[in-house]
Amino acid sequence: MSFSSDVKEELSKLENLSNKENVKQELIGYLLSCNTTISNHTIKFSTESEYNINRLSKLLNNCQILEYKIEIQDKNFIITFKQKKLEEKFEQFLKVEENYIDLTSKELQIIKQSSKQGEAPIKALMRGMFLGGGAINNPKKTNQLSIGTNTEKIAKLMLENLKENSIKVKIMKKGENYHIYIKDGEEISKVLAFIGASKAVLEFENMRIEKEMRNKINRIVNCKEANLNKTMNASIEQIEAINKLKKSKKFEQLDEKLKEIAEIRLKNPNANLAQISKMLKEPIGKSGVNYRLKKIVDLSKNI
């Protein structure tokens, strides 16, 4: 199973269906998601998750929408029920348009009020929307969470609600749907905590820390490798310069300090500046060693 499926499984098993207002809001979240469609006065929701379809059926039962049908097509679980049944139970909160479900002004007011106060109904709504049309990437690979809905209006509403709760998100259009999305790991953790996926938050943070540590180690290894390559390239250039001076009989014209460091370099091609310094009769700083070797290289260029 994917990490996204694990999160939805956790949310689907939450034992929090005693509060009727929260049940209603979570169901509305499902209905506003991009996986809910309307055709021939029938509302259809499709998912690959058996846990997800079970959760939706429980919500429908709790809201007294009892006449629904669950089918399996290929790998998908599909639940359908008549538009009329929804309108009978939710006429104060939802209005069914030709291709999508919209909110009434009363429901908008309820959402805005609960959002400002950080109350459970807004969290239930967002949980339903994630269950209905959300996805989250494997944190070991990349950080990205998205929740899809059928209209830009609902996407903007989600953005405002999350912003009220100090969670930063963006909106993008993908095909006919609109998605709020997050790529920042810390903000994704906030969303998971907000919708009640506490176990997923811990797992997400552990994987995120593991990935960051792995990236840090890779950067250190790459940096050391780059420094080693730099040292080796400089050593090769210096040895070539020394041999050039010797071949041209110019080496004997060097002062004793340059001769000394040149001989040390020839005998120790893999040594770094600090190691060469310790081999000198009179040790000097790394900058001094670098200066003398650079001078040898420059003198060879004049030959």
GUTOR-265242 format. One record per residue (C-alpha): residue in three letters; x, z, y negated. Coordinates in nm, 3 decimals. Each point is the difference from the previous one (the first is absolute). Layout:
% residues N
<site r="ALA" px="X" pz="Z" py="Y"/>
...
% end
This chain:
% residues 303
<site r="MET" px="0.000" pz="0.000" py="0.000"/>
<site r="SER" px="0.107" pz="-0.062" py="-0.359"/>
<site r="PHE" px="0.048" pz="0.274" py="-0.256"/>
<site r="SER" px="-0.309" pz="-0.132" py="-0.180"/>
<site r="SER" px="-0.205" pz="0.041" py="0.319"/>
<site r="ASP" px="0.135" pz="0.352" py="0.046"/>
<site r="VAL" px="-0.116" pz="0.097" py="-0.349"/>
<site r="LYS" px="-0.347" pz="-0.142" py="0.061"/>
<site r="GLU" px="-0.022" pz="0.178" py="0.333"/>
<site r="GLU" px="0.082" pz="0.331" py="-0.168"/>
<site r="LEU" px="-0.260" pz="-0.056" py="-0.273"/>
<site r="SER" px="-0.261" pz="-0.110" py="0.252"/>
<site r="LYS" px="0.035" pz="0.328" py="0.189"/>
<site r="LEU" px="-0.047" pz="0.225" py="-0.303"/>
<site r="GLU" px="-0.267" pz="0.263" py="0.063"/>
<site r="ASN" px="-0.149" pz="-0.003" py="-0.349"/>
<site r="LEU" px="-0.344" pz="-0.156" py="0.038"/>
<site r="SER" px="-0.204" pz="0.308" py="-0.089"/>
<site r="ASN" px="-0.002" pz="-0.077" py="-0.375"/>
<site r="LYS" px="-0.269" pz="-0.266" py="-0.055"/>
<site r="GLU" px="0.134" pz="-0.108" py="-0.341"/>
<site r="ASN" px="0.346" pz="-0.064" py="0.142"/>
<site r="VAL" px="-0.145" pz="-0.185" py="0.299"/>
<site r="LYS" px="-0.197" pz="-0.224" py="-0.236"/>
<site r="GLN" px="0.308" pz="-0.072" py="-0.214"/>
<site r="GLU" px="0.218" pz="-0.081" py="0.301"/>
<site r="LEU" px="-0.264" pz="-0.241" py="0.130"/>
<site r="ILE" px="-0.021" pz="-0.163" py="-0.343"/>
<site r="GLY" px="0.379" pz="-0.039" py="0.012"/>
<site r="TYR" px="-0.028" pz="-0.194" py="0.327"/>
<site r="LEU" px="-0.273" pz="-0.223" py="-0.145"/>
<site r="LEU" px="0.206" pz="-0.082" py="-0.309"/>
<site r="SER" px="0.302" pz="-0.107" py="0.206"/>
<site r="CYS" px="0.109" pz="-0.358" py="0.060"/>
<site r="ASN" px="-0.086" pz="0.018" py="0.372"/>
<site r="THR" px="-0.371" pz="0.042" py="-0.074"/>
<site r="THR" px="-0.195" pz="-0.326" py="-0.031"/>
<site r="ILE" px="-0.365" pz="-0.097" py="-0.055"/>
<site r="SER" px="-0.173" pz="-0.293" py="0.167"/>
<site r="ASN" px="-0.369" pz="-0.069" py="0.065"/>
<site r="HIS" px="-0.097" pz="0.342" py="-0.132"/>
<site r="THR" px="0.229" pz="0.163" py="0.255"/>
<site r="ILE" px="0.297" pz="0.221" py="-0.086"/>
<site r="LYS" px="0.302" pz="-0.035" py="0.229"/>
<site r="PHE" px="0.321" pz="0.203" py="0.021"/>
<site r="SER" px="0.291" pz="-0.109" py="0.219"/>
<site r="THR" px="0.308" pz="0.192" py="0.116"/>
<site r="GLU" px="0.258" pz="0.001" py="0.280"/>
<site r="SER" px="-0.016" pz="0.379" py="0.023"/>
<site r="GLU" px="-0.241" pz="0.166" py="0.244"/>
<site r="TYR" px="0.053" pz="0.329" py="-0.187"/>
<site r="ASN" px="-0.096" pz="-0.171" py="-0.324"/>
<site r="ILE" px="-0.324" pz="-0.145" py="0.137"/>
<site r="ASN" px="-0.090" pz="0.338" py="0.150"/>
<site r="ARG" px="0.054" pz="0.166" py="-0.338"/>
<site r="LEU" px="-0.226" pz="-0.251" py="-0.174"/>
<site r="SER" px="-0.274" pz="0.046" py="0.262"/>
<site r="LYS" px="0.014" pz="0.378" py="-0.057"/>
<site r="LEU" px="-0.036" pz="-0.052" py="-0.375"/>
<site r="LEU" px="-0.299" pz="-0.230" py="0.052"/>
<site r="ASN" px="-0.163" pz="0.254" py="0.230"/>
<site r="ASN" px="0.057" pz="0.281" py="-0.250"/>
<site r="CYS" px="-0.163" pz="-0.212" py="-0.272"/>
<site r="GLN" px="-0.298" pz="-0.073" py="0.224"/>
<site r="ILE" px="0.082" pz="-0.370" py="0.042"/>
<site r="LEU" px="-0.060" pz="0.000" py="0.372"/>
<site r="GLU" px="-0.079" pz="-0.363" py="0.077"/>
<site r="TYR" px="0.340" pz="-0.165" py="0.031"/>
<site r="LYS" px="0.177" pz="-0.204" py="0.267"/>
<site r="ILE" px="0.363" pz="0.017" py="0.117"/>
<site r="GLU" px="0.158" pz="-0.304" py="0.167"/>
<site r="ILE" px="0.349" pz="-0.103" py="0.110"/>
<site r="GLN" px="0.128" pz="-0.347" py="-0.088"/>
<site r="ASP" px="0.354" pz="-0.079" py="0.114"/>
<site r="LYS" px="0.200" pz="0.302" py="-0.123"/>
<site r="ASN" px="-0.249" pz="0.099" py="-0.269"/>
<site r="PHE" px="-0.273" pz="0.264" py="0.001"/>
<site r="ILE" px="-0.294" pz="-0.111" py="-0.213"/>
<site r="ILE" px="-0.284" pz="0.216" py="-0.125"/>
<site r="THR" px="-0.310" pz="-0.159" py="-0.158"/>
<site r="PHE" px="-0.319" pz="0.135" py="-0.153"/>
<site r="LYS" px="-0.277" pz="-0.137" py="-0.217"/>
<site r="GLN" px="0.040" pz="-0.012" py="-0.376"/>
<site r="LYS" px="-0.351" pz="0.144" py="-0.032"/>
<site r="LYS" px="0.104" pz="0.323" py="0.175"/>
<site r="LEU" px="0.283" pz="0.051" py="-0.245"/>
<site r="GLU" px="-0.223" pz="-0.064" py="-0.299"/>
<site r="GLU" px="-0.257" pz="0.248" py="0.130"/>
<site r="LYS" px="0.254" pz="0.283" py="0.023"/>
<site r="PHE" px="0.236" pz="-0.090" py="-0.286"/>
<site r="GLU" px="-0.211" pz="-0.173" py="-0.263"/>
<site r="GLN" px="0.106" pz="0.258" py="-0.263"/>
<site r="PHE" px="0.371" pz="-0.057" py="0.066"/>
<site r="LEU" px="0.049" pz="-0.357" py="0.121"/>
<site r="LYS" px="-0.136" pz="-0.342" py="-0.075"/>
<site r="VAL" px="0.054" pz="-0.292" py="0.235"/>
<site r="GLU" px="0.102" pz="-0.323" py="-0.171"/>
<site r="GLU" px="0.015" pz="-0.339" py="0.167"/>
<site r="ASN" px="0.351" pz="0.036" py="0.144"/>
<site r="TYR" px="0.099" pz="0.359" py="-0.064"/>
<site r="ILE" px="-0.117" pz="0.356" py="-0.059"/>
<site r="ASP" px="0.013" pz="0.145" py="-0.349"/>
<site r="LEU" px="-0.052" pz="0.344" py="-0.152"/>
<site r="THR" px="-0.292" pz="0.118" py="-0.208"/>
<site r="SER" px="0.060" pz="0.172" py="-0.333"/>
<site r="LYS" px="-0.097" pz="0.332" py="0.160"/>
<site r="GLU" px="0.266" pz="-0.034" py="0.269"/>
<site r="LEU" px="0.258" pz="-0.104" py="-0.261"/>
<site r="GLN" px="-0.076" pz="0.316" py="-0.192"/>
<site r="ILE" px="0.038" pz="0.215" py="0.314"/>
<site r="ILE" px="0.337" pz="-0.162" py="0.078"/>
<site r="LYS" px="0.135" pz="0.039" py="-0.351"/>
<site r="GLN" px="-0.109" pz="0.361" py="-0.022"/>
<site r="SER" px="0.150" pz="0.102" py="0.334"/>
<site r="SER" px="0.318" pz="-0.197" py="-0.080"/>
<site r="LYS" px="0.064" pz="0.187" py="-0.324"/>
<site r="GLN" px="-0.039" pz="0.332" py="0.179"/>
<site r="GLY" px="0.200" pz="-0.107" py="0.307"/>
<site r="GLU" px="-0.293" pz="0.092" py="0.224"/>
<site r="ALA" px="-0.060" pz="-0.085" py="0.367"/>
<site r="PRO" px="-0.250" pz="-0.289" py="-0.056"/>
<site r="ILE" px="0.261" pz="-0.226" py="-0.162"/>
<site r="LYS" px="0.243" pz="0.083" py="0.280"/>
<site r="ALA" px="-0.267" pz="-0.086" py="0.257"/>
<site r="LEU" px="-0.069" pz="-0.333" py="-0.175"/>
<site r="MET" px="0.369" pz="-0.090" py="0.000"/>
<site r="ARG" px="0.031" pz="0.104" py="0.364"/>
<site r="GLY" px="-0.285" pz="-0.233" py="0.092"/>
<site r="MET" px="0.155" pz="-0.285" py="-0.195"/>
<site r="PHE" px="0.336" pz="0.050" py="0.174"/>
<site r="LEU" px="-0.167" pz="0.017" py="0.341"/>
<site r="GLY" px="-0.205" pz="-0.308" py="-0.084"/>
<site r="GLY" px="0.260" pz="-0.223" py="-0.164"/>
<site r="GLY" px="0.332" pz="0.182" py="-0.019"/>
<site r="ALA" px="0.341" pz="-0.061" py="0.153"/>
<site r="ILE" px="0.338" pz="0.169" py="-0.017"/>
<site r="ASN" px="0.334" pz="-0.144" py="0.111"/>
<site r="ASN" px="0.241" pz="0.172" py="0.236"/>
<site r="PRO" px="0.201" pz="0.230" py="-0.232"/>
<site r="LYS" px="0.313" pz="-0.065" py="0.206"/>
<site r="LYS" px="-0.006" pz="-0.356" py="-0.129"/>
<site r="THR" px="-0.164" pz="-0.007" py="-0.341"/>
<site r="ASN" px="-0.230" pz="0.212" py="-0.217"/>
<site r="GLN" px="-0.333" pz="-0.169" py="-0.072"/>
<site r="LEU" px="-0.361" pz="0.113" py="0.007"/>
<site r="SER" px="-0.298" pz="-0.216" py="-0.094"/>
<site r="ILE" px="-0.378" pz="0.037" py="-0.003"/>
<site r="GLY" px="-0.216" pz="-0.311" py="-0.022"/>
<site r="THR" px="-0.343" pz="-0.042" py="-0.154"/>
<site r="ASN" px="-0.231" pz="-0.293" py="-0.071"/>
<site r="THR" px="-0.005" pz="0.024" py="-0.381"/>
<site r="GLU" px="0.239" pz="0.055" py="-0.287"/>
<site r="LYS" px="-0.245" pz="0.251" py="-0.145"/>
<site r="ILE" px="0.034" pz="0.232" py="0.302"/>
<site r="ALA" px="0.378" pz="-0.046" py="0.007"/>
<site r="LYS" px="0.020" pz="0.108" py="-0.364"/>
<site r="LEU" px="-0.228" pz="0.295" py="0.075"/>
<site r="MET" px="0.236" pz="0.112" py="0.278"/>
<site r="LEU" px="0.299" pz="-0.042" py="-0.230"/>
<site r="GLU" px="-0.163" pz="0.216" py="-0.269"/>
<site r="ASN" px="-0.101" pz="0.267" py="0.252"/>
<site r="LEU" px="0.349" pz="0.027" py="0.146"/>
<site r="LYS" px="0.149" pz="0.001" py="-0.348"/>
<site r="GLU" px="-0.225" pz="0.295" py="-0.087"/>
<site r="ASN" px="0.167" pz="0.179" py="0.290"/>
<site r="SER" px="0.356" pz="-0.088" py="-0.111"/>
<site r="ILE" px="0.050" pz="-0.278" py="0.255"/>
<site r="LYS" px="0.148" pz="-0.326" py="-0.131"/>
<site r="VAL" px="-0.128" pz="-0.325" py="0.155"/>
<site r="LYS" px="-0.024" pz="-0.369" py="-0.087"/>
<site r="ILE" px="-0.255" pz="-0.275" py="0.068"/>
<site r="MET" px="0.062" pz="-0.342" py="0.150"/>
<site r="LYS" px="-0.229" pz="-0.279" py="0.114"/>
<site r="LYS" px="0.046" pz="-0.120" py="0.357"/>
<site r="GLY" px="-0.222" pz="-0.292" py="0.095"/>
<site r="GLU" px="-0.357" pz="0.090" py="-0.092"/>
<site r="ASN" px="0.066" pz="0.374" py="0.002"/>
<site r="TYR" px="0.160" pz="0.249" py="-0.236"/>
<site r="HIS" px="0.248" pz="0.261" py="0.116"/>
<site r="ILE" px="0.144" pz="0.310" py="-0.153"/>
<site r="TYR" px="0.355" pz="0.037" py="0.123"/>
<site r="ILE" px="0.290" pz="0.243" py="-0.020"/>
<site r="LYS" px="0.367" pz="-0.051" py="0.088"/>
<site r="ASP" px="0.135" pz="0.334" py="-0.115"/>
<site r="GLY" px="0.049" pz="0.244" py="0.289"/>
<site r="GLU" px="-0.090" pz="0.308" py="-0.199"/>
<site r="GLU" px="-0.326" pz="-0.155" py="-0.125"/>
<site r="ILE" px="-0.091" pz="-0.108" py="0.355"/>
<site r="SER" px="0.044" pz="0.360" py="0.115"/>
<site r="LYS" px="-0.235" pz="0.110" py="-0.278"/>
<site r="VAL" px="-0.268" pz="-0.247" py="0.117"/>
<site r="LEU" px="0.028" pz="0.112" py="0.362"/>
<site r="ALA" px="-0.033" pz="0.364" py="-0.106"/>
<site r="PHE" px="-0.289" pz="-0.089" py="-0.233"/>
<site r="ILE" px="-0.207" pz="-0.158" py="0.279"/>
<site r="GLY" px="0.071" pz="0.281" py="0.246"/>
<site r="ALA" px="0.270" pz="-0.149" py="0.227"/>
<site r="SER" px="0.221" pz="0.312" py="-0.004"/>
<site r="LYS" px="0.171" pz="-0.076" py="0.333"/>
<site r="ALA" px="0.079" pz="-0.353" py="-0.118"/>
<site r="VAL" px="0.155" pz="0.138" py="-0.320"/>
<site r="LEU" px="0.253" pz="0.203" py="0.201"/>
<site r="GLU" px="0.076" pz="-0.293" py="0.230"/>
<site r="PHE" px="0.029" pz="-0.239" py="-0.294"/>
<site r="GLU" px="0.239" pz="0.232" py="-0.186"/>
<site r="ASN" px="0.215" pz="0.053" py="0.309"/>
<site r="MET" px="0.032" pz="-0.375" py="0.056"/>
<site r="ARG" px="0.063" pz="-0.060" py="-0.369"/>
<site r="ILE" px="0.279" pz="0.260" py="-0.008"/>
<site r="GLU" px="0.149" pz="-0.144" py="0.318"/>
<site r="LYS" px="-0.003" pz="-0.350" py="-0.153"/>
<site r="GLU" px="0.157" pz="0.124" py="-0.324"/>
<site r="MET" px="0.275" pz="0.183" py="0.192"/>
<site r="ARG" px="0.067" pz="-0.310" py="0.209"/>
<site r="ASN" px="0.021" pz="-0.215" py="-0.313"/>
<site r="LYS" px="0.231" pz="0.255" py="-0.163"/>
<site r="ILE" px="0.232" pz="-0.002" py="0.303"/>
<site r="ASN" px="0.001" pz="-0.381" py="-0.001"/>
<site r="ARG" px="0.091" pz="-0.002" py="-0.369"/>
<site r="ILE" px="0.287" pz="0.242" py="0.064"/>
<site r="VAL" px="0.127" pz="-0.206" py="0.294"/>
<site r="ASN" px="-0.027" pz="-0.323" py="-0.200"/>
<site r="CYS" px="0.178" pz="0.161" py="-0.294"/>
<site r="LYS" px="0.285" pz="0.123" py="0.223"/>
<site r="GLU" px="0.023" pz="-0.341" py="0.163"/>
<site r="ALA" px="0.011" pz="-0.167" py="-0.342"/>
<site r="ASN" px="0.274" pz="0.239" py="-0.116"/>
<site r="LEU" px="0.197" pz="-0.064" py="0.319"/>
<site r="ASN" px="-0.029" pz="-0.375" py="-0.050"/>
<site r="LYS" px="0.111" pz="0.040" py="-0.358"/>
<site r="THR" px="0.303" pz="0.206" py="0.109"/>
<site r="MET" px="0.093" pz="-0.253" py="0.269"/>
<site r="ASN" px="-0.033" pz="-0.297" py="-0.235"/>
<site r="ALA" px="0.217" pz="0.173" py="-0.259"/>
<site r="SER" px="0.257" pz="0.090" py="0.268"/>
<site r="ILE" px="0.020" pz="-0.361" py="0.121"/>
<site r="GLU" px="0.052" pz="-0.124" py="-0.357"/>
<site r="GLN" px="0.271" pz="0.260" py="-0.061"/>
<site r="ILE" px="0.187" pz="-0.078" py="0.323"/>
<site r="GLU" px="-0.010" pz="-0.372" py="-0.075"/>
<site r="ALA" px="0.139" pz="0.071" py="-0.348"/>
<site r="ILE" px="0.284" pz="0.216" py="0.141"/>
<site r="ASN" px="0.096" pz="-0.264" py="0.256"/>
<site r="LYS" px="-0.008" pz="-0.265" py="-0.269"/>
<site r="LEU" px="0.239" pz="0.204" py="-0.215"/>
<site r="LYS" px="0.234" pz="0.053" py="0.296"/>
<site r="LYS" px="-0.004" pz="-0.367" py="0.093"/>
<site r="SER" px="0.086" pz="-0.102" py="-0.357"/>
<site r="LYS" px="0.282" pz="0.259" py="-0.020"/>
<site r="LYS" px="-0.182" pz="0.171" py="-0.290"/>
<site r="PHE" px="-0.072" pz="0.317" py="0.196"/>
<site r="GLU" px="0.349" pz="0.144" py="-0.059"/>
<site r="GLN" px="-0.057" pz="-0.029" py="-0.375"/>
<site r="LEU" px="-0.285" pz="0.252" py="0.014"/>
<site r="ASP" px="0.064" pz="0.355" py="-0.113"/>
<site r="GLU" px="0.036" pz="0.267" py="0.267"/>
<site r="LYS" px="-0.355" pz="0.137" py="-0.043"/>
<site r="LEU" px="-0.158" pz="-0.341" py="0.063"/>
<site r="LYS" px="0.230" pz="-0.064" py="0.297"/>
<site r="GLU" px="-0.091" pz="0.336" py="0.150"/>
<site r="ILE" px="-0.376" pz="-0.055" py="-0.025"/>
<site r="ALA" px="0.037" pz="-0.359" py="0.125"/>
<site r="GLU" px="0.180" pz="0.111" py="0.316"/>
<site r="ILE" px="-0.263" pz="0.269" py="0.063"/>
<site r="ARG" px="-0.276" pz="-0.259" py="-0.032"/>
<site r="LEU" px="0.171" pz="-0.235" py="0.245"/>
<site r="LYS" px="0.032" pz="0.278" py="0.258"/>
<site r="ASN" px="-0.355" pz="0.133" py="-0.061"/>
<site r="PRO" px="-0.237" pz="-0.295" py="-0.053"/>
<site r="ASN" px="-0.313" pz="0.212" py="0.069"/>
<site r="ALA" px="0.090" pz="0.291" py="-0.230"/>
<site r="ASN" px="-0.210" pz="0.067" py="-0.309"/>
<site r="LEU" px="0.138" pz="0.095" py="-0.341"/>
<site r="ALA" px="-0.018" pz="0.375" py="0.064"/>
<site r="GLN" px="0.189" pz="-0.034" py="0.329"/>
<site r="ILE" px="0.271" pz="-0.216" py="-0.159"/>
<site r="SER" px="0.041" pz="0.257" py="-0.276"/>
<site r="LYS" px="0.084" pz="0.273" py="0.253"/>
<site r="MET" px="0.271" pz="-0.220" py="0.155"/>
<site r="LEU" px="0.192" pz="-0.039" py="-0.328"/>
<site r="LYS" px="0.308" pz="0.212" py="-0.065"/>
<site r="GLU" px="-0.172" pz="0.111" py="-0.318"/>
<site r="PRO" px="-0.380" pz="-0.018" py="0.058"/>
<site r="ILE" px="-0.212" pz="-0.137" py="-0.285"/>
<site r="GLY" px="-0.373" pz="-0.044" py="-0.061"/>
<site r="LYS" px="-0.204" pz="-0.281" py="0.152"/>
<site r="SER" px="-0.010" pz="-0.179" py="-0.336"/>
<site r="GLY" px="0.382" pz="0.008" py="-0.008"/>
<site r="VAL" px="0.022" pz="-0.147" py="0.351"/>
<site r="ASN" px="-0.252" pz="-0.268" py="-0.092"/>
<site r="TYR" px="0.196" pz="-0.082" py="-0.318"/>
<site r="ARG" px="0.328" pz="-0.053" py="0.189"/>
<site r="LEU" px="-0.158" pz="-0.215" py="0.271"/>
<site r="LYS" px="-0.186" pz="-0.205" py="-0.260"/>
<site r="LYS" px="0.328" pz="-0.053" py="-0.186"/>
<site r="ILE" px="0.159" pz="-0.136" py="0.320"/>
<site r="VAL" px="-0.293" pz="-0.242" py="0.043"/>
<site r="ASP" px="0.026" pz="-0.114" py="-0.363"/>
<site r="LEU" px="0.377" pz="-0.058" py="0.031"/>
<site r="SER" px="-0.053" pz="-0.215" py="0.310"/>
<site r="LYS" px="-0.243" pz="-0.220" py="-0.192"/>
<site r="ASN" px="0.276" pz="-0.099" py="-0.240"/>
<site r="ILE" px="0.209" pz="-0.149" py="0.280"/>
% end
